[in-house]
Amino acid sequence: MKRLAVALVFALSLAALPAHAHHGVAAVGLSEPEGPGAALETTAALPLPKHFVFAMVKSEFVSFQMRDRAAFPAQRDFSSFNMVALGFGITPWLSAYVFQPYNVKSEDGGVGSNPGLGDTNLMLAFGWKWDEGPRLIPQKESLDELADWHFLLWASCTIPVGPTENSDDRGDHFVPDMQTGFGEPSPALGLAALKQVFTNLTALAEVNYQHFFTHRYSFTRYRFGAEMRVNAAGVYRIYAKGRVRLDGVAELVGLHLQRDREDDGRCNLAALSASGGTILYASLGARLYLGRAAIAFGAKRAVLKSLNEGSDQQGSEGLENVRVFLSLSVAGPL
C-alpha cells in the first residue's frame, strides 16, 4: 500500500490567569485516507515516514469572559496564538519537529495589546507498535498492520527567544503572563496511544507534562506553574474516496495547572493566590484531507472546572467564552 502521509501538527497554546500564563505543548498527528484518524489536540501515535517533510500553519483565537469592572478594571479580552511548524521523518519510527509561535495578547483598561514571537519549541517523537510484542514502526504498513496498537513517546523543549520585557500603552512592563516569551527553557514529556477500533473509528489517548523554570525579569522573579494534561479523543471517518477524506473529531482535554510563584520581596518564591486549578474541556471539530494537504478546524469550551480562588480569576484557562482554531498542513517525501 502506498503510504499517503498527510500530517497535522496542532500547538495548544493556552491563555493566561490575571498575573500568570500557561502555554500548551505541541500535538502531533498523522493520518491517511484508509488508515487511522488523527485528533485535534490529542497526539496521534504515528510518526512521519522516513525522509518525509511536513509544514503547517495554525491559528487559534481565544475570547475571554468579562467580569465585574470594579474588581477587574483591566481585563483580558482576547488572545491570538499563531504558529508555523516543520517536521522531518528521520526514520520510520523517529520524527523531529520545530515550532515557531507568534502570539498576540490583548488587555483593555488602557493596557493595550502585546504582539510578539513566542519561544521556539523543538520536539523528538519516537514511535512503536504492539504486534505480538513491541515492534519498531516500519516504513510501510498494511491496513491490517495499521489496526495494531501504536504508541508514541515524545520530548520537547522551548528555546527562550520570545521577549519578556515588553511594555504596555502606559509605559509599564506587561506582567509575566502577558509577555510572549518565558525567558527560560521549558521541557515537556508525553506518551500517546492510538487504536483503530473499527474501520471508521479511531480512539486516541495521551498524557503529558510540562515544567517551567524561574525567570528573573527586570521587575520581578517569576515561575509559571507546571502543567499536566490527560487527553482522549474519538475520530470518525465520515467520508473517504480516492485522495479525499473527511473526519469528525470529538475530544476531551483535562488540564491541571499548579500555582504560579513570584518573588515575595524577601528572596522567596511564594505561591500566588488566584492561580492554577483543574479544567476539563470538550471540543468538536473536523479535518478534511485533499491529497497530501489537510485543513482542520474546531472549537472548544470548558465543561467542568475547579479553579483556585476562581472568583478572583479573569482571562485564564477555564474562563474562556470559546476557543476556535484552524490549521493548514502539507507533507510529502523529500
Rosetta silent file (secondary structure, phi, psi, omega in degrees, C-alpha in Angstrom):
SEQUENCE: MKRLAVALVFALSLAALPAHAHHGVAAVGLSEPEGPGAALETTAALPLPKHFVFAMVKSEFVSFQMRDRAAFPAQRDFSSFNMVALGFGITPWLSAYVFQPYNVKSEDGGVGSNPGLGDTNLMLAFGWKWDEGPRLIPQKESLDELADWHFLLWASCTIPVGPTENSDDRGDHFVPDMQTGFGEPSPALGLAALKQVFTNLTALAEVNYQHFFTHRYSFTRYRFGAEMRVNAAGVYRIYAKGRVRLDGVAELVGLHLQRDREDDGRCNLAALSASGGTILYASLGARLYLGRAAIAFGAKRAVLKSLNEGSDQQGSEGLENVRVFLSLSVAGPL
SCORE:     score description
SCORE:     0.000 S_00000001
   1 L     0.000  130.531  177.292    0.000    0.000    0.000 S_00000001
   2 L   -73.863  126.116 -176.235    1.304    3.392   -0.940 S_00000001
   3 L   -82.346  124.897  178.271    1.538    5.479    2.177 S_00000001
   4 L  -103.007   99.160 -172.231   -0.185    8.860    1.938 S_00000001
   5 L   -90.097   87.192  173.786    1.444   10.905    4.679 S_00000001
   6 E   -99.760  113.246 -172.930   -0.910   13.762    5.396 S_00000001
   7 E  -109.248  149.765  173.718    0.222   15.202    8.738 S_00000001
   8 E  -129.156  127.033  171.614   -1.349   17.624   11.167 S_00000001
   9 E  -117.982  120.434  179.553    0.537   19.349   13.983 S_00000001
  10 E  -116.284  122.079  179.832   -1.658   21.439   16.368 S_00000001
  11 E   -96.543  118.161 -178.231    0.058   23.622   19.050 S_00000001
  12 L   -88.616   98.439 -179.175   -2.126   24.119   22.167 S_00000001
  13 L  -108.834  113.526 -174.279   -1.213   27.419   23.393 S_00000001
  14 L   -91.584  155.706 -177.364   -3.312   28.363   26.305 S_00000001
  15 L   -86.279 -157.952 -159.491   -4.002   31.846   27.586 S_00000001
  16 E  -122.197  158.524  165.317   -3.425   33.392   30.967 S_00000001
  17 E   -82.947  170.454 -175.183   -4.532   33.930   34.508 S_00000001
  18 L   -51.670  -36.005  177.702   -4.698   37.539   35.769 S_00000001
  19 L  -131.922   24.162 -171.616   -0.987   37.554   36.570 S_00000001
  20 E  -149.803  146.671 -176.509    0.087   34.194   35.273 S_00000001
  21 E  -131.610  147.064  175.251    0.360   32.449   31.892 S_00000001
  22 L  -135.661  136.114  178.207    0.394   28.891   30.661 S_00000001
  23 L  -123.253  146.205 -175.111    1.107   27.711   27.153 S_00000001
  24 L   -84.550  172.571  176.050    0.497   24.236   25.826 S_00000001
  25 L   -94.077  167.288 -176.127    2.736   21.669   24.305 S_00000001
  26 E   -80.136  144.339  175.824    2.625   20.643   20.688 S_00000001
  27 E  -115.219  134.561 -174.070    0.340   17.859   19.497 S_00000001
  28 E  -117.088  136.140  177.618    1.344   15.770   16.507 S_00000001
  29 E  -140.016  148.172  177.636   -0.940   13.757   14.260 S_00000001
  30 E  -139.049  136.574  178.493   -0.561   11.690   11.105 S_00000001
  31 E  -149.291  172.203  174.835   -3.289   10.072    9.053 S_00000001
  32 L  -149.481  161.351 -171.057   -4.139    8.730    5.603 S_00000001
  33 L   -56.991  -31.176 -176.156   -7.458    8.160    3.773 S_00000001
  34 L  -109.333    6.053 -177.294   -7.699    4.452    4.588 S_00000001
  35 L  -110.988 -159.863  179.464   -5.937    4.320    7.951 S_00000001
  36 L   -64.360  161.580  177.580   -6.472    5.613   11.489 S_00000001
  37 L   -96.338  167.121  178.299   -7.639    9.151   12.167 S_00000001
  38 L  -122.036  140.190 -178.594   -5.873   11.967   13.984 S_00000001
  39 L   -83.651 -174.662 -178.516   -7.401   14.190   16.657 S_00000001
  40 L   -92.842  -36.266 -178.872   -7.111   17.958   17.059 S_00000001
  41 L  -126.807  -24.327  176.546   -5.202   18.173   20.351 S_00000001
  42 L   -80.661  122.808 -176.123   -4.546   14.600   21.428 S_00000001
  43 L   -62.834  131.295  175.434   -1.273   13.458   19.848 S_00000001
  44 L   -87.483  134.791 -171.575   -1.670   10.622   17.352 S_00000001
  45 L   -85.126   55.206  177.704    0.931    7.889   17.806 S_00000001
  46 L  -134.690  107.763  178.152    2.119    7.771   14.188 S_00000001
  47 L   -69.542  169.018  173.464    5.491    9.343   13.279 S_00000001
  48 L   -69.290  146.367  172.830    6.280   10.726    9.851 S_00000001
  49 L   -62.368  159.751 -178.649    7.603    8.201    7.328 S_00000001
  50 L   -58.355  132.002  176.170   11.348    8.239    6.700 S_00000001
  51 L    64.531   21.069  169.447   12.542   11.290    4.761 S_00000001
  52 E   -89.510  141.754  175.022    9.082   12.851    4.688 S_00000001
  53 E  -111.127  154.793 -174.215    8.877   16.575    5.348 S_00000001
  54 E  -138.335  140.959  175.939    5.958   18.368    6.908 S_00000001
  55 E  -138.530  145.055 -177.293    4.845   22.012    7.019 S_00000001
  56 E  -150.761  147.277  165.457    1.958   23.639    8.858 S_00000001
  57 E  -124.818  142.292 -174.698    0.437   26.995    9.719 S_00000001
  58 E  -144.941  146.519  176.836   -2.034   27.230   12.578 S_00000001
  59 E  -140.910  138.493  176.972   -4.073   29.911   14.305 S_00000001
  60 E  -130.933  132.714  178.709   -6.135   29.854   17.498 S_00000001
  61 E  -115.328  131.409 -177.183   -8.392   32.646   18.745 S_00000001
  62 E  -123.563  122.938  175.247   -9.468   32.836   22.389 S_00000001
  63 E  -107.239  130.964 -175.417  -12.235   35.113   23.668 S_00000001
  64 E  -102.005  150.074  173.254  -12.435   35.591   27.449 S_00000001
  65 L   -66.920  138.454  176.586  -15.415   36.140   29.730 S_00000001
  66 L   -92.140  139.353 -176.861  -15.646   39.695   31.048 S_00000001
  67 L  -111.960 -174.917 -179.763  -16.043   40.113   34.807 S_00000001
  68 L   -57.866  126.672 -175.541  -17.115   42.905   37.154 S_00000001
  69 L   -64.233  -33.231 -179.607  -15.346   46.130   36.155 S_00000001
  70 L   -66.499  -38.489 -179.250  -14.844   47.261   39.738 S_00000001
  71 L   -80.786  -31.106 -177.441  -12.989   44.052   40.606 S_00000001
  72 L  -129.869   78.294 -178.865  -11.157   43.801   37.252 S_00000001
  73 L   -63.384  -32.295  175.478  -10.544   47.304   35.812 S_00000001
  74 L  -115.671  115.416 -173.629   -8.102   45.869   33.235 S_00000001
  75 L  -121.249  145.182  173.359   -9.383   42.646   31.720 S_00000001
  76 E   -70.824  124.550  178.349   -8.045   40.202   29.150 S_00000001
  77 E  -102.034  -36.730  175.865  -10.394   40.386   26.202 S_00000001
  78 E  -159.701  161.677  169.536   -8.720   38.063   23.694 S_00000001
  79 E  -135.806  147.616  176.551   -5.557   36.241   22.733 S_00000001
  80 E  -126.911  119.924 -179.007   -4.435   35.039   19.317 S_00000001
  81 E  -111.689  121.223 -175.523   -1.912   32.193   19.118 S_00000001
  82 E  -126.916  149.708 -172.822   -0.336   31.577   15.719 S_00000001
  83 E  -153.577  145.258  165.228    2.311   29.087   14.686 S_00000001
  84 E  -116.502  148.946 -177.376    4.364   27.708   11.835 S_00000001
  85 E  -142.552  148.412  173.007    5.866   24.218   12.092 S_00000001
  86 E  -130.740  141.293  177.803    8.264   21.995   10.181 S_00000001
  87 E  -134.245  157.349 -179.846    8.742   18.266   10.625 S_00000001
  88 E  -146.998  132.055  176.239   11.082   15.617    9.241 S_00000001
  89 E   -84.261  103.557 -179.449   10.983   11.822    9.364 S_00000001
  90 E   -70.582  -46.842  171.880   14.481   10.770   10.427 S_00000001
  91 E  -136.703  175.211  176.790   13.496    7.100   10.402 S_00000001
  92 L   -63.079  -16.779 -176.867   10.051    5.446   10.158 S_00000001
  93 L  -118.789    6.225  179.646    9.930    5.495   13.967 S_00000001
  94 E  -138.605  121.147  179.838   11.692    8.777   14.813 S_00000001
  95 E  -124.000  150.725  177.371   10.492   12.236   13.786 S_00000001
  96 E  -123.561  142.352 -178.930   11.764   15.726   14.592 S_00000001
  97 E  -135.488  151.196  169.750    9.723   18.924   14.683 S_00000001
  98 E  -131.131  133.719 -178.845   10.329   22.626   15.187 S_00000001
  99 E  -121.503  133.331  176.314    7.512   25.028   16.122 S_00000001
 100 E  -124.754  108.001  179.318    7.674   28.818   15.997 S_00000001
 101 E   -84.190  156.287  166.955    4.768   30.707   17.616 S_00000001
 102 E  -138.128  116.609 -170.431    3.725   34.303   17.104 S_00000001
 103 E  -118.296  154.240  173.593    1.204   35.449   19.690 S_00000001
 104 E  -130.173  123.889  178.103   -0.984   38.478   20.374 S_00000001
 105 E  -120.226  127.199 -173.591   -2.321   39.129   23.876 S_00000001
 106 E  -120.456  138.715  178.276   -4.808   41.954   24.399 S_00000001
 107 E  -138.096  134.701 -179.238   -5.990   43.633   27.591 S_00000001
 108 L   -86.838 -162.984 -178.727   -8.390   46.564   27.895 S_00000001
 109 L    73.850   27.633  178.041   -8.383   49.316   30.534 S_00000001
 110 L    83.265    5.446 -178.590   -5.687   51.326   28.757 S_00000001
 111 L   -83.096  -45.093  178.818   -3.158   48.479   28.748 S_00000001
 112 E    93.178 -165.017 -177.225   -3.296   47.602   25.045 S_00000001
 113 E  -116.172  158.386 -179.213   -2.046   44.541   23.198 S_00000001
 114 E  -129.808   96.425  174.562    1.301   42.784   23.099 S_00000001
 115 E   -91.897  146.854  177.254    2.202   41.011   19.832 S_00000001
 116 E   173.640  169.369  176.696    5.471   39.141   19.520 S_00000001
 117 E   -63.186  142.074  166.274    7.364   35.916   18.936 S_00000001
 118 L   -90.708  178.266  179.714    6.792   33.032   21.290 S_00000001
 119 L   -75.394  133.892  176.224    9.566   30.665   22.341 S_00000001
 120 E   -62.932  138.050 -177.994   10.755   28.234   19.661 S_00000001
 121 E  -119.240  127.891  177.472    9.850   24.637   20.524 S_00000001
 122 E  -110.234  137.832 -175.990   11.922   21.590   19.446 S_00000001
 123 E  -137.205  141.561  167.281   10.470   18.072   19.597 S_00000001
 124 E  -118.493  136.015 -178.027   11.597   14.476   19.047 S_00000001
 125 E  -128.091  122.477 -178.640    8.944   11.753   18.716 S_00000001
 126 E  -110.880  122.546 -175.846    9.725    8.020   18.999 S_00000001
 127 E  -115.953  148.173  173.014    7.041    5.579   17.825 S_00000001
 128 E  -148.700  172.071 -178.350    6.458    1.854   18.176 S_00000001
 129 E  -133.274  168.005  176.787    3.612   -0.632   17.836 S_00000001
 130 E  -115.464  111.347  179.038    2.350   -3.784   19.540 S_00000001
 131 L  -138.844   86.152 -171.871    2.182   -6.831   17.273 S_00000001
 132 L    57.098   33.804 -177.946    2.620   -9.927   19.434 S_00000001
 133 L   133.012  166.889 -179.442    5.169   -7.810   21.257 S_00000001
 134 E   -68.651  137.772  179.342    6.762   -4.358   20.823 S_00000001
 135 E  -139.495  140.842  171.023    7.933   -3.562   17.294 S_00000001
 136 E   -66.716  146.527 -178.911    9.506   -0.512   15.717 S_00000001
 137 L   -71.536  127.060  179.679    7.196    1.100   13.181 S_00000001
 138 L   -79.524  171.743 -179.994    8.178    0.089    9.617 S_00000001
 139 L   -64.472  -38.543  178.836    8.298    2.435    6.630 S_00000001
 140 L  -129.818  142.095  177.919    5.086    0.985    5.207 S_00000001
 141 L  -129.642  142.932  174.830    2.208   -0.766    6.941 S_00000001
 142 L   -74.876  170.447  177.619   -0.754   -2.632    5.521 S_00000001
 143 H   -60.814  -37.397  177.675   -4.285   -1.719    6.588 S_00000001
 144 H   -64.699  -40.732 -179.778   -4.263   -4.703    8.952 S_00000001
 145 H   -68.410  -33.867  178.322   -0.972   -3.547   10.480 S_00000001
 146 H   -67.423  -17.985  177.624   -2.317   -0.023   10.908 S_00000001
 147 L   -80.468   -6.568  176.776   -5.070   -1.508   13.087 S_00000001
 148 L   -68.876  162.538  170.199   -2.463   -2.552   15.691 S_00000001
 149 E   -63.453  133.053  174.624   -1.911   -0.544   18.852 S_00000001
 150 E  -121.238  144.644 -177.614    0.510    2.307   18.172 S_00000001
 151 E  -132.334  152.691  179.400    2.439    4.294   20.776 S_00000001
 152 E  -142.426  125.541  172.666    4.493    7.474   20.724 S_00000001
 153 E  -108.505  123.243 -177.317    6.905    8.819   23.307 S_00000001
 154 E  -128.384  151.399  176.665    7.847   12.432   22.693 S_00000001
 155 E  -135.514  140.443  179.760   10.072   15.002   24.365 S_00000001
 156 E  -142.289  163.457  176.027   10.264   18.712   23.658 S_00000001
 157 E  -155.119  137.708  177.475   11.919   21.835   24.994 S_00000001
 158 E   -85.189  152.430  172.385   11.459   25.506   24.245 S_00000001
 159 E  -108.413  122.444 -172.188   14.285   27.890   23.373 S_00000001
 160 L   -74.277   84.237  178.349   13.708   31.291   25.038 S_00000001
 161 L  -105.658  -16.657 -178.440   13.646   33.623   22.037 S_00000001
 162 L   -74.078  150.432 -179.209   10.395   35.464   22.838 S_00000001
 163 L   -69.099  148.554  178.516   10.526   38.898   24.543 S_00000001
 164 L  -128.357    5.173 -175.808    9.970   39.162   28.299 S_00000001
 165 L  -126.404   21.528 -179.912   10.383   42.917   28.875 S_00000001
 166 L   -68.063  151.417 -177.976    7.728   44.479   26.632 S_00000001
 167 E  -114.318  156.382 -179.035    5.768   47.464   27.975 S_00000001
 168 L   -88.995 -173.520 -175.980    2.097   48.413   27.690 S_00000001
 169 L   -67.615  -15.418  178.421    0.490   51.618   26.394 S_00000001
 170 L   -93.137   -3.111 -179.214    1.050   53.294   29.776 S_00000001
 171 L    91.167    1.016  177.857    4.784   52.595   29.709 S_00000001
 172 L   -91.235  150.886  176.539    4.643   49.881   32.393 S_00000001
 173 E   -64.121  137.552  168.204    6.031   46.399   31.835 S_00000001
 174 L   -61.134  143.893  176.324    3.464   43.804   30.910 S_00000001
 175 L   -64.916  161.715 -172.711    3.091   41.263   33.710 S_00000001
 176 H   -52.788  -40.575 -176.493    4.821   37.910   33.048 S_00000001
 177 H   -77.419   -9.054  172.843    1.780   36.123   31.627 S_00000001
 178 H   -91.779  -11.056  173.145    1.174   38.968   29.158 S_00000001
 179 L   -73.187  153.782 -178.367    4.725   38.604   27.775 S_00000001
 180 L   -93.057   -8.088  175.472    5.012   36.337   24.725 S_00000001
 181 L  -118.910  160.641  179.674    8.206   34.574   25.900 S_00000001
 182 L   -96.037  -21.713  178.847    9.028   32.642   29.072 S_00000001
 183 L    85.627  -15.040 -179.581   12.677   33.692   29.396 S_00000001
 184 L  -139.751  155.891  173.207   13.851   30.147   30.257 S_00000001
 185 L   -59.316  149.161 -179.920   13.780   26.722   28.563 S_00000001
 186 L  -133.851   99.327 -177.880   10.599   24.770   29.236 S_00000001
 187 E   -81.167  153.920  177.949   10.880   20.967   28.839 S_00000001
 188 E  -146.017  154.708 -179.057    7.915   18.661   28.281 S_00000001
 189 E  -142.160  138.742 -179.244    7.361   14.914   28.005 S_00000001
 190 E  -146.174  156.801  176.729    4.392   12.975   26.668 S_00000001
 191 E  -133.456  128.334 -177.368    3.113    9.485   25.908 S_00000001
 192 E  -125.292  151.813  176.935    0.366    8.807   23.361 S_00000001
 193 E  -135.207  148.465 -178.095   -1.563    5.704   22.293 S_00000001
 194 E  -142.158  139.377  175.323   -3.747    5.035   19.253 S_00000001
 195 E  -144.616  125.080  173.301   -6.046    2.181   18.236 S_00000001
 196 E   -80.401  101.421 -173.482   -8.211    1.874   15.147 S_00000001
 197 E   -70.294  -49.376  174.914  -11.222    0.301   16.850 S_00000001
 198 E  -130.065  176.697 -178.845  -13.286   -0.149   13.685 S_00000001
 199 L   -54.103  -40.995 -174.554  -12.700    0.725   10.046 S_00000001
 200 L  -104.557    3.348 -174.521  -14.164    4.196   10.529 S_00000001
 201 E  -128.809  128.119  177.268  -13.412    4.819   14.216 S_00000001
 202 E  -121.522  134.849  175.921  -10.092    5.607   15.888 S_00000001
 203 E  -108.049  137.629 -179.404   -9.542    6.042   19.630 S_00000001
 204 E  -133.868  149.746  176.018   -6.636    8.138   20.940 S_00000001
 205 E  -147.623  154.046 -178.907   -5.272    8.960   24.384 S_00000001
 206 E  -157.402  147.147  169.032   -2.342   10.971   25.703 S_00000001
 207 E  -131.052  136.777  178.352   -0.753   12.150   28.926 S_00000001
 208 E  -148.654  160.214 -176.202    1.891   14.882   29.024 S_00000001
 209 E  -139.375  137.711  178.150    3.696   17.132   31.483 S_00000001
 210 E  -129.445  134.784 -178.422    5.437   20.494   31.045 S_00000001
 211 L  -113.881  147.387  178.181    7.790   22.164   33.524 S_00000001
 212 L  -123.388  141.679  178.238    8.764   25.824   33.828 S_00000001
 213 L  -100.441  158.964  179.517   11.889   27.296   35.383 S_00000001
 214 L   -68.541  135.039  176.915   12.195   30.515   37.362 S_00000001
 215 E  -120.478  137.818  177.413   12.986   33.596   35.288 S_00000001
 216 E   -96.759  108.172  173.541   14.379   36.868   36.624 S_00000001
 217 L   -84.357  171.184  176.482   12.666   39.811   34.961 S_00000001
 218 L   -70.853  -15.635 -174.313   13.835   43.371   35.467 S_00000001
 219 L  -117.984   -6.665  179.096   10.756   43.894   37.656 S_00000001
 220 L  -173.237  172.828  164.889   10.321   40.532   39.462 S_00000001
 221 E  -111.292  141.009 -171.029   11.244   36.842   39.668 S_00000001
 222 E  -150.421  141.825  173.872    8.551   34.500   38.427 S_00000001
 223 E  -134.570  122.418  177.760    7.913   30.787   37.823 S_00000001
 224 L   -73.195  145.931 -179.974    4.893   29.519   35.951 S_00000001
 225 L   -68.978  142.787  177.881    3.107   26.511   37.417 S_00000001
 226 L   -61.818  154.292 -177.536    3.745   23.112   35.859 S_00000001
 227 E  -121.017  135.698  176.473    1.052   21.729   33.552 S_00000001
 228 E  -124.920  129.985  179.317   -0.351   18.201   33.394 S_00000001
 229 E  -125.001  140.563  171.725   -2.691   17.082   30.611 S_00000001
 230 E  -130.076  115.110 -173.094   -4.719   13.916   30.108 S_00000001
 231 E  -118.422  150.463  174.114   -6.466   13.827   26.724 S_00000001
 232 E  -146.365  144.702 -176.490   -8.822   11.410   24.990 S_00000001
 233 E  -150.006  153.354  170.280  -10.416   11.587   21.558 S_00000001
 234 E  -124.181  132.331 -179.006  -12.559    9.716   19.100 S_00000001
 235 E  -120.128  122.909 -179.289  -12.180   10.262   15.345 S_00000001
 236 E  -112.295  126.181  179.042  -14.909    9.088   12.977 S_00000001
 237 E   -78.955  108.018 -177.568  -14.276    8.806    9.239 S_00000001
 238 E   -79.987  -41.001 -176.265  -17.323   10.423    7.659 S_00000001
 239 E  -151.138  139.298  174.907  -16.235   10.174    4.039 S_00000001
 240 E  -153.892  122.220  177.002  -13.264    8.754    2.144 S_00000001
 241 E  -153.935  126.318 -178.146  -12.862    8.308   -1.588 S_00000001
 242 L    61.695 -123.113 -178.067   -9.684    8.436   -3.594 S_00000001
 243 L  -105.775   20.766  178.599   -7.470   11.104   -2.065 S_00000001
 244 E  -114.718  133.893  178.287  -10.289   12.898   -0.244 S_00000001
 245 E  -146.160  138.955  175.691  -11.177   12.195    3.363 S_00000001
 246 E  -125.945  124.087  178.217  -13.362   13.965    5.930 S_00000001
 247 E  -114.931  142.841  167.971  -13.135   13.137    9.648 S_00000001
 248 E  -102.721  141.739 -174.028  -15.249   14.308   12.555 S_00000001
 249 E  -128.295  128.938  170.288  -13.465   14.671   15.908 S_00000001
 250 E  -119.341  137.444 -169.170  -14.801   14.672   19.474 S_00000001
 251 E  -147.608  145.519  170.365  -12.307   15.274   22.242 S_00000001
 252 E  -119.672  131.532 -178.414  -11.910   15.701   25.994 S_00000001
 253 E  -125.401  112.180  176.412   -8.880   17.592   27.306 S_00000001
 254 E   -96.263  129.628 -175.385   -8.116   17.516   31.024 S_00000001
 255 E  -130.066  124.083  173.997   -5.716   20.201   32.255 S_00000001
 256 E  -115.661  123.309 -178.863   -4.225   20.581   35.735 S_00000001
 257 E  -112.571  124.251  171.915   -2.256   23.761   36.440 S_00000001
 258 L   -74.545  163.014  179.361   -0.102   24.182   39.507 S_00000001
 259 L   -66.623  143.763  170.585    0.047   27.586   41.158 S_00000001
 260 L   -75.694  160.618 -179.436    2.426   30.157   39.760 S_00000001
 261 E  -131.651  144.015 -178.633    5.068   31.570   42.079 S_00000001
 262 E  -139.290  153.219  178.561    6.506   35.078   42.377 S_00000001
 263 E   -58.257  126.925 -178.679    9.200   36.816   44.413 S_00000001
 264 L   -90.733    8.255 -179.762    7.669   37.942   47.709 S_00000001
 265 L    89.141   -5.565  178.745   10.273   40.665   48.252 S_00000001
 266 L  -120.883   28.238  178.542   12.200   38.536   50.740 S_00000001
 267 L    67.109   20.479  175.895   14.047   36.429   48.132 S_00000001
 268 L  -114.179  149.523  173.486   11.406   33.702   48.323 S_00000001
 269 E   -96.337  109.234 -176.120    9.114   32.428   45.579 S_00000001
 270 E   -97.856  139.771  176.287    5.623   32.480   47.087 S_00000001
 271 E   -64.783  134.354 -174.988    2.655   30.584   45.648 S_00000001
 272 L   -90.627  137.092  171.032    0.196   33.056   44.154 S_00000001
 273 L   -68.089  159.160  179.269   -3.462   33.225   45.029 S_00000001
 274 L    55.854   42.532  174.242   -5.964   33.055   42.146 S_00000001
 275 L  -141.248  147.098  176.935   -3.686   30.873   40.060 S_00000001
 276 L    82.195  174.472 -179.676   -3.913   27.283   38.949 S_00000001
 277 E   144.268 -172.700 -177.984   -6.709   24.769   39.018 S_00000001
 278 E  -127.914  132.677 -176.750   -8.193   21.874   37.070 S_00000001
 279 E  -133.909  140.823  171.144  -10.267   22.192   33.900 S_00000001
 280 E  -115.072  118.435  177.779  -11.984   19.695   31.616 S_00000001
 281 E  -101.112  147.362  169.924  -12.507   20.928   28.057 S_00000001
 282 E  -120.665  137.773 -178.624  -14.757   19.387   25.414 S_00000001
 283 E  -136.677  152.195  174.286  -14.161   20.092   21.739 S_00000001
 284 E  -130.330  142.333  179.767  -15.720   19.287   18.377 S_00000001
 285 E  -166.640 -171.830 -178.923  -14.061   19.687   15.022 S_00000001
 286 E  -152.041  157.988  174.136  -13.305   18.214   11.641 S_00000001
 287 E  -136.102  131.697  178.510  -10.388   17.605    9.318 S_00000001
 288 E  -113.066  124.155  177.046  -10.528   17.488    5.531 S_00000001
 289 E  -101.544  131.928  175.056   -7.729   15.780    3.591 S_00000001
 290 E  -128.486   93.988 -174.426   -7.116   16.689   -0.053 S_00000001
 291 L    63.903 -124.966 -178.191   -4.250   14.566   -1.298 S_00000001
 292 L   -91.017    5.825  179.455   -1.185   15.460    0.748 S_00000001
 293 E  -109.801  155.959 -179.784   -2.779   18.587    2.200 S_00000001
 294 E  -146.167  146.880  172.316   -5.148   18.889    5.151 S_00000001
 295 E  -126.730  131.958 -179.447   -7.297   21.552    6.780 S_00000001
 296 E  -127.773  143.378  179.332   -8.509   21.181   10.354 S_00000001
 297 E  -151.073  155.163 -179.048  -10.859   23.378   12.351 S_00000001
 298 E  -177.505  178.250  178.767  -12.744   23.171   15.622 S_00000001
 299 E  -146.087  152.064  178.177  -13.928   24.856   18.803 S_00000001
 300 E  -146.315  156.038  177.553  -13.799   24.010   22.496 S_00000001
 301 E  -140.854  158.384  173.869  -15.180   25.172   25.832 S_00000001
 302 E   -77.388  128.814  178.845  -14.651   24.304   29.467 S_00000001
 303 E  -106.180  -25.386  174.573  -17.368   21.917   30.679 S_00000001
 304 E  -140.926  144.703  178.400  -16.030   21.328   34.214 S_00000001
 305 E  -158.060  147.788  173.608  -13.596   23.403   36.258 S_00000001
 306 E  -138.315   90.378 -176.288  -12.212   23.815   39.730 S_00000001
 307 E   -93.890  140.528  175.856  -10.087   26.965   39.782 S_00000001
 308 L   -68.276  121.236 -175.661   -8.125   28.097   42.810 S_00000001
 309 L    49.646   52.924 -173.100   -9.886   31.232   44.049 S_00000001
 310 H   -59.579  -30.843  179.874  -11.852   31.167   40.812 S_00000001
 311 H   -67.792  -16.272  179.370  -13.896   34.277   41.639 S_00000001
 312 H   -99.319    5.534 -179.065  -10.640   36.252   41.606 S_00000001
 313 L  -103.918  146.745  173.466   -9.543   34.989   38.183 S_00000001
 314 L  -153.318  142.569 -179.524  -10.212   36.580   34.785 S_00000001
 315 L    70.854   32.447 -176.140   -8.651   35.919   31.412 S_00000001
 316 L  -123.330  170.826  173.467   -7.483   32.469   32.453 S_00000001
 317 L   -57.144  135.575 -177.877   -7.886   28.844   31.403 S_00000001
 318 L    94.029  -15.004 -177.568  -11.426   27.733   32.174 S_00000001
 319 L  -117.103   28.813  176.827  -12.848   31.259   31.824 S_00000001
 320 E   -84.186  150.929  164.543  -12.954   31.486   28.038 S_00000001
 321 E   -70.934  -49.099 -179.793  -16.090   32.196   26.048 S_00000001
 322 E  -165.493  155.357  169.144  -14.737   29.901   23.345 S_00000001
 323 E  -119.678  124.818  176.704  -11.523   28.763   21.690 S_00000001
 324 E  -122.012  145.932 -175.335  -11.613   28.359   17.912 S_00000001
 325 E  -146.385  153.960 -179.060   -8.732   27.102   15.794 S_00000001
 326 E  -145.204  137.131  176.770   -7.758   26.468   12.204 S_00000001
 327 E  -140.856  148.258  175.505   -4.700   24.771   10.726 S_00000001
 328 E  -124.945  134.052 -177.288   -3.387   24.009    7.248 S_00000001
 329 E  -144.644  157.836  177.058   -0.729   21.369    6.655 S_00000001
 330 E  -149.489  146.478  179.526    1.024   19.507    3.867 S_00000001
 331 E  -145.248  153.934  177.885    3.532   16.630    3.835 S_00000001
 332 E  -174.698  170.703 -178.966    5.466   14.680    1.252 S_00000001
 333 E   -69.862  145.879  178.821    8.749   12.886    0.506 S_00000001
 334 L   -69.856    0.000    0.000   11.955   14.911    0.415 S_00000001
